[in-house]
């Protein structure tokens, strides 16, 4: 159950970071702004992928547990 909660939390956090990228894109175009936008995009996508993997691991273990 802990992996499921962690996975869902990471998915939500990844989506928040992805949306915040759009907020920082409107501030202005500078080297720091471009870096921040890319960093938030990368972190958002990365956290989403890790969260999805954790959720699938939890679902797989629950399915194996039910079969026994």
C-alpha positions as CSV (number, residue, x, y, z in Angstrom):
1,X,0.0,0.0,0.0
2,X,2.9,2.3,0.7
3,X,4.1,2.1,-2.9
4,X,0.7,2.9,-4.2
5,X,0.4,6.0,-2.1
6,X,4.0,7.1,-3.1
7,X,3.3,6.4,-6.7
8,X,0.1,8.5,-6.7
9,X,1.8,11.3,-4.8
10,X,4.7,11.3,-7.4
11,X,2.2,11.4,-10.3
12,X,0.4,14.4,-8.7
13,X,3.6,16.2,-7.9
14,X,4.9,15.6,-11.5
15,X,1.7,17.1,-12.9
16,X,2.0,20.1,-10.6
17,X,5.6,20.7,-11.8
18,X,4.6,20.3,-15.4
19,X,1.8,22.9,-14.9
20,X,4.2,25.3,-13.1
21,X,6.5,25.1,-16.2
22,X,3.8,27.0,-18.1
23,X,3.7,29.6,-15.4
24,X,7.4,30.2,-15.5
25,X,7.3,30.3,-19.4
26,X,5.2,33.5,-19.3
27,X,7.5,35.4,-17.0
28,X,10.1,36.2,-19.6
29,X,12.7,34.7,-21.9
30,X,16.1,34.6,-20.3
31,X,18.8,32.0,-19.8
32,X,17.6,31.3,-16.2
33,X,13.9,31.1,-17.3
34,X,14.8,28.6,-20.1
35,X,16.8,26.6,-17.6
36,X,14.0,26.6,-15.0
37,X,11.4,25.7,-17.6
38,X,13.5,22.8,-18.8
39,X,14.3,21.6,-15.3
40,X,10.6,21.7,-14.3
41,X,9.6,19.8,-17.4
42,X,12.2,17.1,-16.9
43,X,11.4,16.7,-13.2
44,X,7.7,16.6,-14.0
45,X,8.0,13.9,-16.6
46,X,10.5,12.0,-14.5
47,X,8.3,12.0,-11.4
48,X,5.3,10.9,-13.5
49,X,7.3,7.9,-14.9
50,X,8.5,6.9,-11.5
51,X,5.0,7.2,-10.1
52,X,3.5,5.1,-12.9
53,X,6.1,2.4,-12.4
54,X,5.5,2.3,-8.6
55,X,1.7,1.9,-9.2
56,X,2.2,-0.9,-11.7
57,X,4.6,-2.7,-9.3
58,X,1.9,-2.4,-6.6
59,X,-0.8,-3.7,-8.9
60,X,1.4,-6.6,-10.0
61,X,2.1,-7.7,-6.5
62,X,-1.5,-7.4,-5.5
63,X,-2.5,-9.6,-8.5
64,X,0.1,-12.2,-7.5
65,X,-1.1,-12.1,-3.9
66,X,-4.7,-12.7,-4.9
67,X,-3.8,-15.7,-7.1
68,X,-2.1,-17.5,-4.2
